[in-house]
Amino acid sequence: MSNNTMMTPPVHLSLPPSTPKPTEGCAVCAALAKQRAEAEARGNFSAAADCNVELRNCPHRRATDRKNV
Ligand SMILES: [Zn+2]
């Protein structure tokens, strides 16, 4: 019987190791990616992180785009 409990890595409050990529064709993603780029350009990484969260949560409303992540 193997009970393999995955350890979750600690959450870093600095830049995340991987930033979510905007999905092609998704207007919400495109807008968020633009906002994120602008926030990073201003040095506002808090706002950029918010955009990353929204990018991850984006439902990508497109009928033809149904991929399992
Ligand atoms: Zn999207």
N, CA, C, O and the ligand as a Tripos MOL2 file, in Angstrom:
@<TRIPOS>MOLECULE
protein
  277   275    70     0     0
PROTEIN
NO_CHARGES

@<TRIPOS>ATOM
      1 N           0.8590   -1.1990    0.0000 N.3       1 MET1
      2 CA          0.0000    0.0000    0.0000 C.3       1 MET1
      3 C           0.8920    1.2440    0.0000 C.2       1 MET1
      4 O           1.6580    1.4670    0.9380 O.2       1 MET1
      5 N           0.7900    2.0160   -1.0120 N.am      2 SER2
      6 CA          1.6370    3.2000   -1.0440 C.3       2 SER2
      7 C           0.7950    4.4570   -0.9180 C.2       2 SER2
      8 O          -0.1080    4.7270   -1.7100 O.2       2 SER2
      9 N           1.1220    5.1830    0.0800 N.am      3 ASN3
     10 CA          0.4190    6.4460    0.2970 C.3       3 ASN3
     11 C           1.4000    7.5720    0.0330 C.2       3 ASN3
     12 O           2.0540    8.0820    0.9440 O.2       3 ASN3
     13 N           1.4870    7.9450   -1.2260 N.am      4 ASN4
     14 CA          2.4900    8.9090   -1.6210 C.3       4 ASN4
     15 C           1.9410   10.3340   -1.5060 C.2       4 ASN4
     16 O           1.2130   10.8210   -2.3720 O.2       4 ASN4
     17 N           2.3100   10.9590   -0.4350 N.am      5 THR5
     18 CA          1.8350   12.3250   -0.2390 C.3       5 THR5
     19 C           2.7890   13.3060   -0.8830 C.2       5 THR5
     20 O           3.9720   13.3700   -0.5470 O.2       5 THR5
     21 N           2.2510   14.0640   -1.8110 N.am      6 MET6
     22 CA          3.0980   15.0370   -2.4860 C.3       6 MET6
     23 C           3.3030   16.2600   -1.6000 C.2       6 MET6
     24 O           2.3540   16.8330   -1.0650 O.2       6 MET6
     25 N           4.5450   16.6320   -1.4660 N.am      7 MET7
     26 CA          4.8260   17.8460   -0.7250 C.3       7 MET7
     27 C           4.6600   19.0380   -1.6660 C.2       7 MET7
     28 O           5.2340   19.0690   -2.7550 O.2       7 MET7
     29 N           3.8920   19.9870   -1.2430 N.am      8 THR8
     30 CA          3.7740   21.1730   -2.0750 C.3       8 THR8
     31 C           4.9200   22.1270   -1.7570 C.2       8 THR8
     32 O           5.2500   22.3550   -0.5930 O.2       8 THR8
     33 N           5.5140   22.6750   -2.7990 N.am      9 PRO9
     34 CA          6.6330   23.5900   -2.5750 C.3       9 PRO9
     35 C           6.1540   24.8500   -1.8780 C.2       9 PRO9
     36 O           4.9970   25.2430   -2.0240 O.2       9 PRO9
     37 N           7.0450   25.4850   -1.1190 N.am     10 PRO10
     38 CA          6.6540   26.7230   -0.4210 C.3      10 PRO10
     39 C           6.3170   27.8150   -1.4190 C.2      10 PRO10
     40 O           6.8890   27.8960   -2.5060 O.2      10 PRO10
     41 N           5.3960   28.6300   -1.0260 N.am     11 VAL11
     42 CA          4.9890   29.7180   -1.9130 C.3      11 VAL11
     43 C           5.9460   30.8870   -1.7530 C.2      11 VAL11
     44 O           6.1600   31.3960   -0.6530 O.2      11 VAL11
     45 N           6.5090   31.2920   -2.8660 N.am     12 HIS12
     46 CA          7.4020   32.4520   -2.8270 C.3      12 HIS12
     47 C           6.6270   33.6980   -3.2130 C.2      12 HIS12
     48 O           5.7930   33.6800   -4.1190 O.2      12 HIS12
     49 N           6.9090   34.7440   -2.5300 N.am     13 LEU13
     50 CA          6.1930   35.9750   -2.8190 C.3      13 LEU13
     51 C           6.9100   36.8180   -3.8660 C.2      13 LEU13
     52 O           6.4220   37.8690   -4.2830 O.2      13 LEU13
     53 N           8.0720   36.3360   -4.2790 N.am     14 SER14
     54 CA          8.7660   37.0490   -5.3460 C.3      14 SER14
     55 C           8.2090   36.5770   -6.6860 C.2      14 SER14
     56 O           7.1070   36.0310   -6.7390 O.2      14 SER14
     57 N           8.9430   36.7780   -7.7470 N.am     15 LEU15
     58 CA          8.4550   36.3750   -9.0560 C.3      15 LEU15
     59 C           8.2580   34.8700   -9.1080 C.2      15 LEU15
     60 O           9.1360   34.1160   -8.6890 O.2      15 LEU15
     61 N           7.1400   34.4330   -9.6060 N.am     16 PRO16
     62 CA          6.8900   32.9920   -9.7270 C.3      16 PRO16
     63 C           7.8190   32.3950  -10.7830 C.2      16 PRO16
     64 O           8.2060   33.0750  -11.7330 O.2      16 PRO16
     65 N           8.1770   31.1050  -10.6080 N.am     17 PRO17
     66 CA          9.1000   30.4600  -11.5390 C.3      17 PRO17
     67 C           8.5100   30.3620  -12.9390 C.2      17 PRO17
     68 O           9.2420   30.4250  -13.9270 O.2      17 PRO17
     69 N           7.2260   30.2110  -13.0290 N.am     18 SER18
     70 CA          6.6270   30.1230  -14.3540 C.3      18 SER18
     71 C           5.3960   31.0050  -14.4060 C.2      18 SER18
     72 O           4.5060   30.9140  -13.5610 O.2      18 SER18
     73 N           5.3640   31.8460  -15.4030 N.am     19 THR19
     74 CA          4.2000   32.7050  -15.5510 C.3      19 THR19
     75 C           3.2780   32.1050  -16.5920 C.2      19 THR19
     76 O           3.7350   31.6030  -17.6190 O.2      19 THR19
     77 N           1.9920   32.1570  -16.3330 N.am     20 PRO20
     78 CA          1.0300   31.5830  -17.2770 C.3      20 PRO20
     79 C           1.0620   32.3200  -18.6040 C.2      20 PRO20
     80 O           1.1910   33.5440  -18.6540 O.2      20 PRO20
     81 N           0.9440   31.5630  -19.6600 N.am     21 LYS21
     82 CA          0.9490   32.1800  -20.9780 C.3      21 LYS21
     83 C          -0.4820   32.4550  -21.4180 C.2      21 LYS21
     84 O          -1.3820   31.6520  -21.1700 O.2      21 LYS21
     85 N          -0.6840   33.5910  -22.0700 N.am     22 PRO22
     86 CA         -2.0230   33.8790  -22.5800 C.3      22 PRO22
     87 C          -2.4030   32.8900  -23.6680 C.2      22 PRO22
     88 O          -1.5850   32.5390  -24.5180 O.2      22 PRO22
     89 N          -3.6340   32.4530  -23.6350 N.am     23 THR23
     90 CA         -4.1120   31.5240  -24.6500 C.3      23 THR23
     91 C          -4.4380   32.2750  -25.9290 C.2      23 THR23
     92 O          -5.1230   33.2980  -25.9180 O.2      23 THR23
     93 N          -3.9300   31.7410  -27.0300 N.am     24 GLU24
     94 CA         -4.1390   32.3930  -28.3190 C.3      24 GLU24
     95 C          -5.6270   32.4630  -28.6540 C.2      24 GLU24
     96 O          -6.3550   31.4790  -28.5200 O.2      24 GLU24
     97 N          -6.0560   33.6220  -29.0830 N.am     25 GLY25
     98 CA         -7.4480   33.7550  -29.4800 C.3      25 GLY25
     99 C          -8.3650   34.1610  -28.3480 C.2      25 GLY25
    100 O          -9.5360   34.4600  -28.5790 O.2      25 GLY25
    101 N          -7.8440   34.1760  -27.1050 N.am     26 CYS26
    102 CA         -8.6750   34.5570  -25.9730 C.3      26 CYS26
    103 C          -8.4670   36.0420  -25.6800 C.2      26 CYS26
    104 O          -7.3670   36.4700  -25.3290 O.2      26 CYS26
    105 N          -9.5260   36.8090  -25.8270 N.am     27 ALA27
    106 CA         -9.4260   38.2560  -25.6490 C.3      27 ALA27
    107 C          -9.0860   38.6100  -24.2130 C.2      27 ALA27
    108 O          -8.3560   39.5690  -23.9610 O.2      27 ALA27
    109 N          -9.6110   37.8440  -23.2730 N.am     28 VAL28
    110 CA         -9.3450   38.1080  -21.8530 C.3      28 VAL28
    111 C          -7.8600   37.9050  -21.5600 C.2      28 VAL28
    112 O          -7.2250   38.7270  -20.9000 O.2      28 VAL28
    113 N          -7.3210   36.7990  -22.0610 N.am     29 CYS29
    114 CA         -5.9010   36.5170  -21.8650 C.3      29 CYS29
    115 C          -5.0400   37.6120  -22.4780 C.2      29 CYS29
    116 O          -4.0710   38.0650  -21.8700 O.2      29 CYS29
    117 N          -5.3990   38.0310  -23.6760 N.am     30 ALA30
    118 CA         -4.6240   39.0570  -24.3720 C.3      30 ALA30
    119 C          -4.6060   40.3400  -23.5540 C.2      30 ALA30
    120 O          -3.5660   40.9830  -23.4150 O.2      30 ALA30
    121 N          -5.7530   40.7040  -23.0210 N.am     31 ALA31
    122 CA         -5.8440   41.9260  -22.2260 C.3      31 ALA31
    123 C          -5.0310   41.7960  -20.9430 C.2      31 ALA31
    124 O          -4.3510   42.7350  -20.5290 O.2      31 ALA31
    125 N          -5.1060   40.6210  -20.3200 N.am     32 LEU32
    126 CA         -4.3700   40.4050  -19.0740 C.3      32 LEU32
    127 C          -2.8690   40.4040  -19.3270 C.2      32 LEU32
    128 O          -2.1020   40.9380  -18.5260 O.2      32 LEU32
    129 N          -2.4520   39.8100  -20.4300 N.am     33 ALA33
    130 CA         -1.0310   39.7690  -20.7610 C.3      33 ALA33
    131 C          -0.5020   41.1790  -20.9880 C.2      33 ALA33
    132 O           0.6210   41.5040  -20.6010 O.2      33 ALA33
    133 N          -1.3170   42.0030  -21.6140 N.am     34 LYS34
    134 CA         -0.9260   43.3880  -21.8610 C.3      34 LYS34
    135 C          -0.8230   44.1460  -20.5370 C.2      34 LYS34
    136 O           0.1350   44.8790  -20.2910 O.2      34 LYS34
    137 N          -1.8330   43.9470  -19.6980 N.am     35 GLN35
    138 CA         -1.8190   44.5930  -18.3760 C.3      35 GLN35
    139 C          -0.5960   44.1750  -17.5760 C.2      35 GLN35
    140 O           0.0410   44.9870  -16.9060 O.2      35 GLN35
    141 N          -0.2790   42.8680  -17.6650 N.am     36 ARG36
    142 CA          0.8540   42.3480  -16.9100 C.3      36 ARG36
    143 C           2.1560   42.9680  -17.3990 C.2      36 ARG36
    144 O           3.0120   43.3560  -16.6040 O.2      36 ARG36
    145 N           2.2900   43.0560  -18.7180 N.am     37 ALA37
    146 CA          3.5060   43.6280  -19.2920 C.3      37 ALA37
    147 C           3.6490   45.0880  -18.8610 C.2      37 ALA37
    148 O           4.7470   45.5440  -18.5420 O.2      37 ALA37
    149 N           2.5470   45.8040  -18.8550 N.am     38 GLU38
    150 CA          2.5850   47.2130  -18.4590 C.3      38 GLU38
    151 C           2.9200   47.3420  -16.9780 C.2      38 GLU38
    152 O           3.6800   48.2220  -16.5760 O.2      38 GLU38
    153 N           2.3450   46.4570  -16.1780 N.am     39 ALA39
    154 CA          2.6130   46.4970  -14.7340 C.3      39 ALA39
    155 C           4.0810   46.1950  -14.4560 C.2      39 ALA39
    156 O           4.7070   46.8420  -13.6160 O.2      39 ALA39
    157 N           4.6270   45.2090  -15.1640 N.am     40 GLU40
    158 CA          6.0400   44.8610  -14.9740 C.3      40 GLU40
    159 C           6.9360   46.0020  -15.4220 C.2      40 GLU40
    160 O           7.9670   46.2780  -14.8100 O.2      40 GLU40
    161 N           6.5270   46.6640  -16.5040 N.am     41 ALA41
    162 CA          7.3160   47.7870  -17.0080 C.3      41 ALA41
    163 C           7.3770   48.9130  -15.9870 C.2      41 ALA41
    164 O           8.3640   49.6430  -15.9030 O.2      41 ALA41
    165 N           6.3040   49.0400  -15.2120 N.am     42 ARG42
    166 CA          6.2710   50.0720  -14.1730 C.3      42 ARG42
    167 C           6.9390   49.5970  -12.8910 C.2      42 ARG42
    168 O           7.1190   50.3730  -11.9530 O.2      42 ARG42
    169 N           7.3090   48.3130  -12.8540 N.am     43 GLY43
    170 CA          7.8870   47.7620  -11.6350 C.3      43 GLY43
    171 C           6.8220   47.3830  -10.6290 C.2      43 GLY43
    172 O           7.1250   47.1520   -9.4580 O.2      43 GLY43
    173 N           5.5910   47.3180  -11.0680 N.am     44 ASN44
    174 CA          4.4780   46.9760  -10.1790 C.3      44 ASN44
    175 C           4.2200   45.4640  -10.2590 C.2      44 ASN44
    176 O           3.3040   45.0040  -10.9410 O.2      44 ASN44
    177 N           5.0550   44.7150   -9.5410 N.am     45 PHE45
    178 CA          4.9710   43.2560   -9.6440 C.3      45 PHE45
    179 C           3.7660   42.6970   -8.8990 C.2      45 PHE45
    180 O           3.3280   41.5760   -9.1590 O.2      45 PHE45
    181 N           3.2410   43.4800   -7.9810 N.am     46 SER46
    182 CA          2.0190   43.0580   -7.2980 C.3      46 SER46
    183 C           0.8560   43.0050   -8.2800 C.2      46 SER46
    184 O           0.0730   42.0550   -8.2920 O.2      46 SER46
    185 N           0.7600   44.0440   -9.1030 N.am     47 ALA47
    186 CA         -0.3010   44.0690  -10.1100 C.3      47 ALA47
    187 C          -0.0530   42.9860  -11.1610 C.2      47 ALA47
    188 O          -0.9960   42.3680  -11.6560 O.2      47 ALA47
    189 N           1.2200   42.7610  -11.4980 N.am     48 ALA48
    190 CA          1.5490   41.7300  -12.4680 C.3      48 ALA48
    191 C           1.1490   40.3570  -11.9470 C.2      48 ALA48
    192 O           0.6600   39.5150  -12.7000 O.2      48 ALA48
    193 N           1.3610   40.1390  -10.6500 N.am     49 ALA49
    194 CA          0.9870   38.8550  -10.0460 C.3      49 ALA49
    195 C          -0.5210   38.6630  -10.0850 C.2      49 ALA49
    196 O          -1.0130   37.5530  -10.2880 O.2      49 ALA49
    197 N          -1.2490   39.7600   -9.8900 N.am     50 ASP50
    198 CA         -2.7120   39.6850   -9.9730 C.3      50 ASP50
    199 C          -3.1360   39.2390  -11.3710 C.2      50 ASP50
    200 O          -4.0530   38.4310  -11.5250 O.2      50 ASP50
    201 N          -2.4670   39.7670  -12.3720 N.am     51 CYS51
    202 CA         -2.7780   39.3870  -13.7530 C.3      51 CYS51
    203 C          -2.4840   37.9050  -13.9730 C.2      51 CYS51
    204 O          -3.2260   37.2130  -14.6700 O.2      51 CYS51
    205 N          -1.3870   37.4230  -13.3680 N.am     52 ASN52
    206 CA         -1.0520   36.0060  -13.5000 C.3      52 ASN52
    207 C          -2.1530   35.1310  -12.9080 C.2      52 ASN52
    208 O          -2.5240   34.1080  -13.4830 O.2      52 ASN52
    209 N          -2.6630   35.5410  -11.7660 N.am     53 VAL53
    210 CA         -3.7360   34.7750  -11.1300 C.3      53 VAL53
    211 C          -4.9600   34.7340  -12.0330 C.2      53 VAL53
    212 O          -5.5960   33.6930  -12.1950 O.2      53 VAL53
    213 N          -5.2760   35.8800  -12.6160 N.am     54 GLU54
    214 CA         -6.4570   35.9330  -13.4810 C.3      54 GLU54
    215 C          -6.2300   35.1210  -14.7570 C.2      54 GLU54
    216 O          -7.1500   34.4920  -15.2800 O.2      54 GLU54
    217 N          -5.0010   35.1480  -15.2420 N.am     55 LEU55
    218 CA         -4.6800   34.3500  -16.4280 C.3      55 LEU55
    219 C          -4.8840   32.8660  -16.1470 C.2      55 LEU55
    220 O          -5.4110   32.1300  -16.9810 O.2      55 LEU55
    221 N          -4.4570   32.4380  -14.9570 N.am     56 ARG56
    222 CA         -4.6150   31.0190  -14.6090 C.3      56 ARG56
    223 C          -6.0890   30.6530  -14.4770 C.2      56 ARG56
    224 O          -6.4950   29.5360  -14.7990 O.2      56 ARG56
    225 N          -6.8740   31.5990  -14.0060 N.am     57 ASN57
    226 CA         -8.2890   31.3150  -13.7780 C.3      57 ASN57
    227 C          -9.1660   31.5950  -14.9940 C.2      57 ASN57
    228 O         -10.3780   31.3830  -14.9560 O.2      57 ASN57
    229 N          -8.5580   32.0640  -16.0530 N.am     58 CYS58
    230 CA         -9.3470   32.4280  -17.2210 C.3      58 CYS58
    231 C         -10.0240   31.1910  -17.8290 C.2      58 CYS58
    232 O          -9.3640   30.1850  -18.0860 O.2      58 CYS58
    233 N         -11.3160   31.2680  -18.0530 N.am     59 PRO59
    234 CA        -12.0540   30.1170  -18.6010 C.3      59 PRO59
    235 C         -11.8460   29.9420  -20.1020 C.2      59 PRO59
    236 O         -12.2330   28.9180  -20.6650 O.2      59 PRO59
    237 N         -11.2430   30.9220  -20.7490 N.am     60 HIS60
    238 CA        -10.9960   30.8470  -22.1960 C.3      60 HIS60
    239 C         -12.2650   30.4700  -22.9500 C.2      60 HIS60
    240 O         -12.3760   29.3770  -23.5040 O.2      60 HIS60
    241 N         -13.1780   31.3600  -22.9570 N.am     61 ARG61
    242 CA        -14.4690   31.0410  -23.5610 C.3      61 ARG61
    243 C         -14.3790   30.9240  -25.0720 C.2      61 ARG61
    244 O         -14.5990   31.8900  -25.8020 O.2      61 ARG61
    245 N         -14.0590   29.7480  -25.5170 N.am     62 ARG62
    246 CA        -14.0480   29.4810  -26.9460 C.3      62 ARG62
    247 C         -14.5540   28.0760  -27.1860 C.2      62 ARG62
    248 O         -14.0630   27.1140  -26.5940 O.2      62 ARG62
    249 N         -15.5230   27.9670  -28.0420 N.am     63 ALA63
    250 CA        -16.1750   26.6830  -28.2600 C.3      63 ALA63
    251 C         -15.2170   25.6520  -28.8340 C.2      63 ALA63
    252 O         -15.3310   24.4610  -28.5430 O.2      63 ALA63
    253 N         -14.2720   26.1070  -29.6490 N.am     64 THR64
    254 CA        -13.4050   25.1520  -30.3390 C.3      64 THR64
    255 C         -12.1580   24.8360  -29.5320 C.2      64 THR64
    256 O         -11.3630   23.9860  -29.9330 O.2      64 THR64
    257 N         -11.9740   25.5040  -28.4060 N.am     65 ASP65
    258 CA        -10.7400   25.3480  -27.6670 C.3      65 ASP65
    259 C         -10.9690   24.5770  -26.3750 C.2      65 ASP65
    260 O         -11.1080   25.1760  -25.3090 O.2      65 ASP65
    261 N         -11.0070   23.2810  -26.4640 N.am     66 ARG66
    262 CA        -11.2430   22.4710  -25.2730 C.3      66 ARG66
    263 C         -10.1090   21.5110  -25.0700 C.2      66 ARG66
    264 O         -10.1410   20.3740  -25.5400 O.2      66 ARG66
    265 N          -9.1000   21.9800  -24.3630 N.am     67 LYS67
    266 CA         -7.9460   21.1170  -24.1160 C.3      67 LYS67
    267 C          -7.8700   20.8010  -22.6350 C.2      67 LYS67
    268 O          -8.2170   21.6200  -21.7840 O.2      67 LYS67
    269 N          -7.4160   19.6210  -22.3560 N.am     68 ASN68
    270 CA         -7.1380   19.2800  -20.9650 C.3      68 ASN68
    271 C          -5.7610   19.8200  -20.6140 C.2      68 ASN68
    272 O          -4.8080   19.6470  -21.3740 O.2      68 ASN68
    273 N          -5.6580   20.4610  -19.4870 N.am     69 VAL69
    274 CA         -4.3710   21.0250  -19.1000 C.3      69 VAL69
    275 C          -3.5750   19.9960  -18.3220 C.2      69 VAL69
    276 O          -2.4520   20.2730  -17.9010 O.2      69 VAL69
    277 ZN         -8.1680   33.1510  -21.5770 Zn       70 ZN70
@<TRIPOS>BOND
     1     1     2 1
     2     2     3 1
     3     3     4 2
     4     3     5 am
     5     5     6 1
     6     6     7 1
     7     7     8 2
     8     7     9 am
     9     9    10 1
    10    10    11 1
    11    11    12 2
    12    11    13 am
    13    13    14 1
    14    14    15 1
    15    15    16 2
    16    15    17 am
    17    17    18 1
    18    18    19 1
    19    19    20 2
    20    19    21 am
    21    21    22 1
    22    22    23 1
    23    23    24 2
    24    23    25 am
    25    25    26 1
    26    26    27 1
    27    27    28 2
    28    27    29 am
    29    29    30 1
    30    30    31 1
    31    31    32 2
    32    31    33 am
    33    33    34 1
    34    34    35 1
    35    35    36 2
    36    35    37 am
    37    37    38 1
    38    38    39 1
    39    39    40 2
    40    39    41 am
    41    41    42 1
    42    42    43 1
    43    43    44 2
    44    43    45 am
    45    45    46 1
    46    46    47 1
    47    47    48 2
    48    47    49 am
    49    49    50 1
    50    50    51 1
    51    51    52 2
    52    51    53 am
    53    53    54 1
    54    54    55 1
    55    55    56 2
    56    55    57 am
    57    57    58 1
    58    58    59 1
    59    59    60 2
    60    59    61 am
    61    61    62 1
    62    62    63 1
    63    63    64 2
    64    63    65 am
    65    65    66 1
    66    66    67 1
    67    67    68 2
    68    67    69 am
    69    69    70 1
    70    70    71 1
    71    71    72 2
    72    71    73 am
    73    73    74 1
    74    74    75 1
    75    75    76 2
    76    75    77 am
    77    77    78 1
    78    78    79 1
    79    79    80 2
    80    79    81 am
    81    81    82 1
    82    82    83 1
    83    83    84 2
    84    83    85 am
    85    85    86 1
    86    86    87 1
    87    87    88 2
    88    87    89 am
    89    89    90 1
    90    90    91 1
    91    91    92 2
    92    91    93 am
    93    93    94 1
    94    94    95 1
    95    95    96 2
    96    95    97 am
    97    97    98 1
    98    98    99 1
    99    99   100 2
   100    99   101 am
   101   101   102 1
   102   102   103 1
   103   103   104 2
   104   103   105 am
   105   105   106 1
   106   106   107 1
   107   107   108 2
   108   107   109 am
   109   109   110 1
   110   110   111 1
   111   111   112 2
   112   111   113 am
   113   113   114 1
   114   114   115 1
   115   115   116 2
   116   115   117 am
   117   117   118 1
   118   118   119 1
   119   119   120 2
   120   119   121 am
   121   121   122 1
   122   122   123 1
   123   123   124 2
   124   123   125 am
   125   125   126 1
   126   126   127 1
   127   127   128 2
   128   127   129 am
   129   129   130 1
   130   130   131 1
   131   131   132 2
   132   131   133 am
   133   133   134 1
   134   134   135 1
   135   135   136 2
   136   135   137 am
   137   137   138 1
   138   138   139 1
   139   139   140 2
   140   139   141 am
   141   141   142 1
   142   142   143 1
   143   143   144 2
   144   143   145 am
   145   145   146 1
   146   146   147 1
   147   147   148 2
   148   147   149 am
   149   149   150 1
   150   150   151 1
   151   151   152 2
   152   151   153 am
   153   153   154 1
   154   154   155 1
   155   155   156 2
   156   155   157 am
   157   157   158 1
   158   158   159 1
   159   159   160 2
   160   159   161 am
   161   161   162 1
   162   162   163 1
   163   163   164 2
   164   163   165 am
   165   165   166 1
   166   166   167 1
   167   167   168 2
   168   167   169 am
   169   169   170 1
   170   170   171 1
   171   171   172 2
   172   171   173 am
   173   173   174 1
   174   174   175 1
   175   175   176 2
   176   175   177 am
   177   177   178 1
   178   178   179 1
   179   179   180 2
   180   179   181 am
   181   181   182 1
   182   182   183 1
   183   183   184 2
   184   183   185 am
   185   185   186 1
   186   186   187 1
   187   187   188 2
   188   187   189 am
   189   189   190 1
   190   190   191 1
   191   191   192 2
   192   191   193 am
   193   193   194 1
   194   194   195 1
   195   195   196 2
   196   195   197 am
   197   197   198 1
   198   198   199 1
   199   199   200 2
   200   199   201 am
   201   201   202 1
   202   202   203 1
   203   203   204 2
   204   203   205 am
   205   205   206 1
   206   206   207 1
   207   207   208 2
   208   207   209 am
   209   209   210 1
   210   210   211 1
   211   211   212 2
   212   211   213 am
   213   213   214 1
   214   214   215 1
   215   215   216 2
   216   215   217 am
   217   217   218 1
   218   218   219 1
   219   219   220 2
   220   219   221 am
   221   221   222 1
   222   222   223 1
   223   223   224 2
   224   223   225 am
   225   225   226 1
   226   226   227 1
   227   227   228 2
   228   227   229 am
   229   229   230 1
   230   230   231 1
   231   231   232 2
   232   231   233 am
   233   233   234 1
   234   234   235 1
   235   235   236 2
   236   235   237 am
   237   237   238 1
   238   238   239 1
   239   239   240 2
   240   239   241 am
   241   241   242 1
   242   242   243 1
   243   243   244 2
   244   243   245 am
   245   245   246 1
   246   246   247 1
   247   247   248 2
   248   247   249 am
   249   249   250 1
   250   250   251 1
   251   251   252 2
   252   251   253 am
   253   253   254 1
   254   254   255 1
   255   255   256 2
   256   255   257 am
   257   257   258 1
   258   258   259 1
   259   259   260 2
   260   259   261 am
   261   261   262 1
   262   262   263 1
   263   263   264 2
   264   263   265 am
   265   265   266 1
   266   266   267 1
   267   267   268 2
   268   267   269 am
   269   269   270 1
   270   270   271 1
   271   271   272 2
   272   271   273 am
   273   273   274 1
   274   274   275 1
   275   275   276 2
@<TRIPOS>SUBSTRUCTURE
     1 MET1         2 RESIDUE 1 A MET
     2 SER2         6 RESIDUE 1 A SER
     3 ASN3        10 RESIDUE 1 A ASN
     4 ASN4        14 RESIDUE 1 A ASN
     5 THR5        18 RESIDUE 1 A THR
     6 MET6        22 RESIDUE 1 A MET
     7 MET7        26 RESIDUE 1 A MET
     8 THR8        30 RESIDUE 1 A THR
     9 PRO9        34 RESIDUE 1 A PRO
    10 PRO10       38 RESIDUE 1 A PRO
    11 VAL11       42 RESIDUE 1 A VAL
    12 HIS12       46 RESIDUE 1 A HIS
    13 LEU13       50 RESIDUE 1 A LEU
    14 SER14       54 RESIDUE 1 A SER
    15 LEU15       58 RESIDUE 1 A LEU
    16 PRO16       62 RESIDUE 1 A PRO
    17 PRO17       66 RESIDUE 1 A PRO
    18 SER18       70 RESIDUE 1 A SER
    19 THR19       74 RESIDUE 1 A THR
    20 PRO20       78 RESIDUE 1 A PRO
    21 LYS21       82 RESIDUE 1 A LYS
    22 PRO22       86 RESIDUE 1 A PRO
    23 THR23       90 RESIDUE 1 A THR
    24 GLU24       94 RESIDUE 1 A GLU
    25 GLY25       98 RESIDUE 1 A GLY
    26 CYS26      102 RESIDUE 1 A CYS
    27 ALA27      106 RESIDUE 1 A ALA
    28 VAL28      110 RESIDUE 1 A VAL
    29 CYS29      114 RESIDUE 1 A CYS
    30 ALA30      118 RESIDUE 1 A ALA
    31 ALA31      122 RESIDUE 1 A ALA
    32 LEU32      126 RESIDUE 1 A LEU
    33 ALA33      130 RESIDUE 1 A ALA
    34 LYS34      134 RESIDUE 1 A LYS
    35 GLN35      138 RESIDUE 1 A GLN
    36 ARG36      142 RESIDUE 1 A ARG
    37 ALA37      146 RESIDUE 1 A ALA
    38 GLU38      150 RESIDUE 1 A GLU
    39 ALA39      154 RESIDUE 1 A ALA
    40 GLU40      158 RESIDUE 1 A GLU
    41 ALA41      162 RESIDUE 1 A ALA
    42 ARG42      166 RESIDUE 1 A ARG
    43 GLY43      170 RESIDUE 1 A GLY
    44 ASN44      174 RESIDUE 1 A ASN
    45 PHE45      178 RESIDUE 1 A PHE
    46 SER46      182 RESIDUE 1 A SER
    47 ALA47      186 RESIDUE 1 A ALA
    48 ALA48      190 RESIDUE 1 A ALA
    49 ALA49      194 RESIDUE 1 A ALA
    50 ASP50      198 RESIDUE 1 A ASP
    51 CYS51      202 RESIDUE 1 A CYS
    52 ASN52      206 RESIDUE 1 A ASN
    53 VAL53      210 RESIDUE 1 A VAL
    54 GLU54      214 RESIDUE 1 A GLU
    55 LEU55      218 RESIDUE 1 A LEU
    56 ARG56      222 RESIDUE 1 A ARG
    57 ASN57      226 RESIDUE 1 A ASN
    58 CYS58      230 RESIDUE 1 A CYS
    59 PRO59      234 RESIDUE 1 A PRO
    60 HIS60      238 RESIDUE 1 A HIS
    61 ARG61      242 RESIDUE 1 A ARG
    62 ARG62      246 RESIDUE 1 A ARG
    63 ALA63      250 RESIDUE 1 A ALA
    64 THR64      254 RESIDUE 1 A THR
    65 ASP65      258 RESIDUE 1 A ASP
    66 ARG66      262 RESIDUE 1 A ARG
    67 LYS67      266 RESIDUE 1 A LYS
    68 ASN68      270 RESIDUE 1 A ASN
    69 VAL69      274 RESIDUE 1 A VAL
    70 ZN70       277 GROUP 0 **** ****
